[in-house]
Amino acid sequence: MALAAPALRRYLLLLAQEHLEFRLPEITSLLSLCGGQFSGEQEIRVNSPFWILNIPSEEMARGLMKRTVCAKSIFELWGHGKSAGELYASLKNYPTDKMLPYLQSNSTYKVHIHTFNKTLTQAQKIKKIDALEFLPFKGKVNLKNPEHVFWILEDYGMNPNDVPEEPIHLYFGRWNWMQWYTRGLEFYSEYKKKQQVGQK
């Protein structure tokens, strides 16, 4: 009797806005290696820095990050939406048993805000963090060396000359891995050099 395939978990990939033509083939290839796939929840916008992926495990998500050149970070995605209300509703539907291991009273955490195509004031950031008080955080806030880091990520679109007042999409997740992006750029430069040599 064949074993059932492991259930896929949702992750949010944060991509660098460099070498856009290289991103889709690279991530497609890496997903095939780790048994993952692009999520059907959201259409892939090729130039967007935010892609939702389905990956079997955290270990495989970190394996993808060790190999990628194009991605900067990856998050276990707890919720997302096209408005703050949709994000909060999505978070309330996320299984509590998956949250609790990271929200224990003997743990430490912080919440980080990342915006694309807009800069927020500190007061705006604090207001957005305070709005998450419905989540069952029981640990202590530690801004310098927390055990768990959670991110609010806001997408304000691709046009710097027409930035909307509110984000077009919002995400919340638990941070899993931050890529040393300088290494990726160096790798990409070497890759392009080898391509050029091979074409001569």
C-alpha positions in Angstrom: 0.0 0.0 0.0 1.5 3.3 -1.1 2.2 5.9 1.6 0.2 9.1 1.5 2.1 12.2 0.4 2.8 14.6 3.2 0.4 17.5 3.4 1.8 20.7 1.9 2.2 23.8 4.2 1.8 27.4 3.1 4.9 29.6 2.9 5.5 33.2 1.7 8.6 33.8 -0.3 10.1 37.3 -0.2 12.0 37.9 -3.4 14.7 40.4 -4.3 13.9 42.9 -7.0 16.9 42.0 -9.0 17.3 39.8 -12.2 13.5 39.4 -12.5 13.8 37.1 -15.6 15.8 34.6 -13.6 13.3 34.2 -10.6 10.5 32.1 -12.1 12.7 29.4 -13.7 14.9 29.2 -10.6 12.0 28.9 -8.1 10.1 26.5 -10.3 13.2 24.2 -10.5 13.8 24.4 -6.7 10.1 23.6 -6.0 10.3 20.5 -8.2 13.3 19.3 -6.1 11.6 19.7 -2.8 8.2 18.4 -3.8 6.5 21.8 -3.6 4.4 23.9 -5.8 3.0 27.4 -6.4 -0.1 28.0 -4.4 -3.4 28.3 -6.2 -4.6 30.8 -3.7 -3.0 33.7 -5.5 -2.0 34.3 -9.1 1.8 34.6 -9.5 2.7 38.2 -10.4 6.1 37.7 -12.0 7.5 41.0 -10.9 6.0 41.0 -7.4 8.3 40.3 -4.5 5.7 38.1 -2.7 4.9 34.6 -3.9 2.9 32.0 -2.0 4.3 28.5 -2.1 3.1 25.1 -0.9 6.0 23.1 0.6 6.0 19.7 2.5 8.0 20.8 5.5 10.0 23.5 7.2 13.2 21.6 6.5 12.5 21.6 2.8 11.6 25.3 2.9 15.0 26.0 4.4 16.6 23.7 1.9 15.1 25.8 -0.9 16.5 29.0 0.7 20.0 27.5 0.9 19.9 27.0 -2.9 18.2 30.1 -4.1 19.8 33.1 -5.6 16.7 35.2 -6.1 14.9 34.9 -2.7 15.7 37.0 0.4 13.5 35.3 3.0 10.8 32.7 3.6 7.9 32.7 6.2 5.4 30.1 7.4 2.3 31.9 6.2 -0.4 32.2 8.8 -2.7 34.5 7.0 -3.1 37.0 4.1 -5.7 39.2 2.5 -6.4 42.2 0.3 -7.3 44.3 3.3 -6.6 44.4 7.0 -10.0 42.9 7.6 -9.3 40.0 5.3 -5.9 39.4 6.9 -7.4 39.3 10.4 -10.2 37.0 9.3 -7.6 34.7 7.6 -5.5 34.7 10.8 -8.5 33.8 12.9 -9.1 30.8 10.7 -5.5 29.6 11.0 -5.4 26.4 13.2 -4.6 27.4 16.8 -2.6 24.2 17.4 -0.1 25.3 14.7 0.3 28.7 16.4 0.7 27.6 20.0 4.2 26.1 19.9 5.6 29.6 19.1 3.4 31.6 21.5 4.2 29.9 24.8 4.6 32.0 28.0 8.2 30.9 28.4 9.2 32.1 24.9 10.2 35.5 23.5 9.2 37.1 20.3 9.0 40.3 18.2 6.9 41.5 15.3 8.6 43.1 12.3 6.9 45.1 9.6 8.1 45.0 6.0 6.6 47.3 3.3 7.1 47.2 -0.4 6.9 50.6 -2.3 6.0 52.6 0.8 7.6 53.8 4.0 5.6 53.9 7.3 6.2 56.0 10.3 7.0 54.4 13.6 3.6 55.4 14.9 1.9 53.6 12.0 4.0 50.5 12.5 3.0 50.4 16.2 -0.7 50.8 15.4 -0.5 47.8 12.9 1.3 45.6 15.5 -1.2 46.6 18.2 -4.1 45.5 15.9 -2.9 41.9 16.2 -3.7 41.8 19.9 -6.4 39.1 19.2 -3.6 36.6 18.5 -2.8 34.4 21.6 0.7 35.7 22.2 1.7 34.7 25.8 5.5 35.2 25.6 7.6 38.3 26.3 8.6 40.8 23.7 12.3 40.8 23.1 13.4 43.2 20.3 17.1 42.3 20.4 17.3 38.5 20.5 13.8 36.9 20.3 13.3 33.2 19.9 10.5 33.8 17.3 10.1 36.6 14.8 6.8 37.3 13.1 6.4 39.6 10.1 3.7 41.7 8.8 4.4 42.2 5.1 2.5 44.9 3.0 2.4 45.2 -0.7 1.7 48.7 -2.1 2.0 47.7 -5.8 4.7 48.2 -8.4 4.3 51.8 -9.4 6.3 54.3 -7.2 4.5 57.2 -8.9 1.0 55.9 -7.9 1.3 54.5 -4.4 -2.1 53.6 -2.9 -3.1 54.8 0.6 -3.7 51.2 1.7 -1.8 48.1 0.7 -3.1 45.9 -2.1 -2.2 42.8 -0.2 -1.1 42.0 3.4 0.6 38.9 4.8 1.5 37.6 8.3 3.8 34.8 9.0 6.5 33.3 11.1 10.0 34.0 9.9 12.0 30.9 8.9 15.1 31.9 7.0 16.9 35.0 5.8 19.2 34.6 2.9 22.6 36.2 2.8 21.6 38.0 -0.4 25.2 39.2 -1.2 26.2 35.6 -1.7 23.3 35.1 -4.1 24.3 38.1 -6.2 27.9 36.8 -6.4 26.6 33.4 -7.5 24.4 35.0 -10.1 27.3 37.0 -11.5 29.4 33.9 -11.8 26.5 32.1 -13.5 26.1 34.8 -16.1 29.8 34.8 -16.8 29.8 31.0 -17.4 26.8 31.5 -19.7 28.6 34.1 -21.7 31.7 32.0 -22.0 29.7 29.0 -23.2 28.0 31.1 -25.9 31.4 32.2 -27.4 
